[in-house]
Amino acid sequence: MADLHSAIQSRLQAAGRVLIVSHIRPDGDAIGSMLALGLALQNSGKQVQMALSDGVPSSLKHLPGSEQIRKKSEGEFDLVVTVDCSDLKRTGSALDGRKPDIVIDHHATTDAFGTLNLVEPESVATASILTRCLPGWGFPLTAPIAANLLTGLITDTLGFRTSNVTPEVLRQAANLLALGADMSALYYRALVRRTFPGAKYWGAGLTNLALADGIVWAALTRADRKAAGYTGNDDADLINIVSSIDDAEVAIMFVEQNKTKTKISWRGLKPHVDVASIAVQFGGGGHKAAAGAEINGSLSEVQERVLAATRKTLQEK
């Protein structure tokens, strides 16, 4: 591991033009980690380009440096880095055919698709890895960098509520707070604040909330999005509400993308449940407590298959 860190440090320090990419439908850890690394490299005099195939969601446009993120990379680079991305396909069009030199991620299902792969499934977030490693690689943390890293920690732990939160994670959060990150504001923007269309969209999902066999689930359709006036193609973080239901071991959100594709989000609600093992059965991935997949088929067909696979996994525990 020491050799890997030394190699990553050498590549980062030697590069003059760096491209940083993360996954489609980016969350707080993806964007926070990208911006933290990007700002750290810029502070050391490097030219940095940051690209996300789906751009920055409105809920995260307050993060320092987010205005620099573009949807597609352009030009030549000495170094290409992906953060918080478990699969090359999940970078969308942002890489434009380039191969990553460095992969930094925390998903247990990460494919080693880079030349150098720093993958720590035991870490709660990619932001946690960078919080620990950036200073050791020679890139000091500043208040803007701290804000981005703290956002990554907050979002991937649902406000430090997941079972994999450790004393080290809380110490990291305290150190980022001491550097100037505004915990209360970042927490509110990441986990509490909602638009009116987003709240109406939640209402549609909660009307079909169901609980059986240790699984709690809800579904959202394209018609629900249209009726609510919600412009995203995700669940507006409704999974965070569904996963708070008592008497369940797994929470699932089904989000219809079109007539032949459905997006799935799983959350493991008990320490013994590994939802990533379910997601990989459908070509998805993630980590033990949170995973996702996009599955071909109608909403009803996918729902039947996913619930059956999840029940089978729980019965085998």
N, C-alpha and C positions, 0 to 999 in steps of 0.2 A: 504493500500500500504506500509506503514511503517513496518508493521509486515512481509510482503512478503520480503522486502529488508533485514530486520534483519535475517529472516530465510535463505535467500540465502547467506548472508555474513557468517553466522555461518557454513553452510555446506561447503562453499569454504575454510574458514579458518581451519576447522577441518580435511579436507581431506588430505591424504598423496599421493595417486595415483589417478590422474584425467584423464578421457577420454573426449576429445572434438571432436564433429562431426558436420558437416554441410551437405548441400544438394548436390545432384548430379548436374553435369554441373555447378560447383561453379563459382560465379562471384566475383568481388572485395570486396563486402560487406561480403560475406560468408567467404572468405579466410582471409580478413583483420581482421574481428571480431574474427575468430578462433585463428589467430596468436597473436592478441593483448591479448586476455584472456590467451592463453597458455604461452606467455612470461611473463605476469604479475604473473601468478602462479609459474612459474619456478623461477622467481626472489625472491619469498618468500620461496624457498626451496622445493617446491613440485615436485614430478615426474609426468610429463605430457606426454600423448600420444595424437596426433592429427591425425584423419583419415578422408579421403574423398574417397568415392567409385570410383570417376573418376579421382582422383589425382589432381595435380596443373597444370592448363594450362600454356603454355610457356609464355604467356603474363603477368603472375603474379609471375613467378619464381624469380624475382628480390626482392621480399618482404622479409624483415628480418625474418628468422626462417622458410622459406618455405621448406627448405631442410629436415626439421624434419617431414613433413606431409607424412603419408603412406596411402595406399589404404584400408587396413583392420586392425582393432584393434586386439591386442593380449594380453592375460594376464588377471589379475584380477584388479578391480578398486574399490576405495572407493566411487567414485562419477562419474556420467556420465552426461555430459552437451551437449545440442545441441544449436547451434547459427544460426540465420537467416534461420531457417527451419520451414516451415508452416505445414508440414505433416510428420508423421513418415515414410511413404513410400518413401519420397524423400531423406531419408538418404542412400538409396541403401543398400549395404552390409556392410557399415562401422561399424554399431552397432553390427553386428553379433548376433542378437537376444536380446541384452541388452535393458532394459527400461531406458529412460532418467530420471534422478533425477531432473534436472533443464532445463527448456526451456527458452531461451532468444531470442525474435524475435520482428519484427515490422509489420508483414503482417496482414492485417485485417481479412484474412481467416484462420488464424492459429488455428489448433485444439489443445486443451489443453491436450497434450499427455504426459506431464511430471508430476512429483509429485509437483514441484513448477514451476509456469508458469508466467514469466515476459514478457508480451506481450503489446507493446505500438504502436498501429496502427498509432498514430499521429506522431511518430518519422520517420524521413526521411530514416533512416538506422539503422540496429542493431548496427553498429559502433557508432552511435550517442548515443544510450542507454549506451553502454559501456564507451564512453568518459565521460559521466556524472557520471556513477555509480562506476566504478573501484576505483577511489580515496576514495569514501565514504565507500567502502567495505574494505578498508585497503590495496589497491594495487596501489602504485604510478605509474604514467605514465613516461616512458623514451622515448628517441628519437626513438629507434626501434619500440616501442609500438605505438608511435605517428604516425609513417610512415604508419603502418598498419591501424590504425583507420582513418587517413586522406584518404587513398585509398578507404575505405568503403564509406566515405562521398562523395568523388568525383564520384565514379562509380554509386552509387544509385541515385544521383541527376543530373547525366550527366554534371558534372562540375558546380554544383550549378545553374542549369537552370530550374529545375522542379518547379512547382507552390507551392509545399509544403515546400520550403526552407524558414526558419524563421531567424530572427535576432540571435536567440540562436545558430542555426547551423553555421552561419558565425562566431560567437564568438568562438564556439568550434574549427572551422578550424584555426582561428587566434591563439588560445592557442596551438594547435598541431604544428603549424608553429613555434611558440616561443620555443617549446620544442626541435626543431631540424629537424622536418619533412621538406623535400624538395618539396614544393608545385609544382614548375614548372616541376621537373623531374617526380614526381608521376603522375601529370596530363598528361604529354606527353605519358608516358608508358601505362597509363590506357585508354586514350581516343583518342589519335592521332596516335601513332605509328602503322604501319601495315606491314605485310609481303607481298612480291610480290604475292604469291598465294592467300592471303586474298584479295588483291586489285582486282585481276582477278575475284575472286568469287563474289565480289561486283558488278563488271560489268555485270555478268550474271543476277544477281537479278534486277539490275536497268533497264535492257532491257525490263522487263515485268511489270514495275511500272505502277500502275493504280490508278485512282482517280474517285470516284463516291459516291453520297449520303453522303458526309461528311466523307468518309473513304478513306484513301490512303493505298495501300498494294502492296506487292511484294512477289514473291515465289522463292525458291531455291530447286533444285532437286539433287538427288544423282549424276546424270550425270554432273551437273554443278560443283559439288565438284571434281569429277574425272578430268574433263577437266582443271580446274584451278590448280589442284595439292594441293588442300586444304585438310588437314587431319582431321579437326574437324567435328563434326556432328551438329554444330550450325550455326548461321547466320553471324559469324565473326563481330558481332555488327552492321550489316547493319541497324538494326532497328533504330539506332541513327540518321542515315541519312534520312531514310524514315519518321521519326517523325519530321523532320525539314521542311517538305513540307507545304506551305501555303494552306489555304482554306480547311483544314481537321480538324475534331474533334477527330478522332481516327486513329492511324497508326497500321498496322498489318503486321507481317512477317510470312509466311508459309514456313517451312523447312521440306522437305521430309526426313523421317528417314529410311523407307523401303517401300515396296509396300502397306503395310497395316497400317502404322502409320505416323502421321505428327505432328511436333512440332509447336505450335503457340505462338507468342509473341504479346501482345497488349500494346499500349501506349496511355494513355488519353492525349489529347492535349489541352483540355479546362477544366476549373475548375469544371464544372457541370457534367463531364463524369466520371463514376466509372467503369473502365474496369474490376476490380475484380468481379463485379456482372455478367459480361459476362463469364469470365473464369470459375466460379464455375458451370455454366450450363453444362460445358464439363468435370467436374471432376478436374479442375485446381484451381488456386488461385493466390494470390498476394496482391497488395494493390491498392488504388484508381487510381494512375497514371500509374502503370505498373503491368502486370499480364501475366500468361502463362499457357499452358496446353499441354498435349500430347493426341492426339485424334486418335482412331482407324478408319481406312478408307484410301482410296487412296487420293492423294493430291487434285485431282479435287473434290472429294466428300466432303472432309473436308472443302475445300475452300468455296464451296457452302453453307454448313451448318453454318459455322462461319460468313460469310458475312451476311447471312440472320438474324442470331441472333443479330449481331452488329447493323444492320439497325433497327431492331425492338426496341432495347434499345434506340437508338438515337431518334426514332420517339416518344417514350414515355416520353422523357425529356421535 
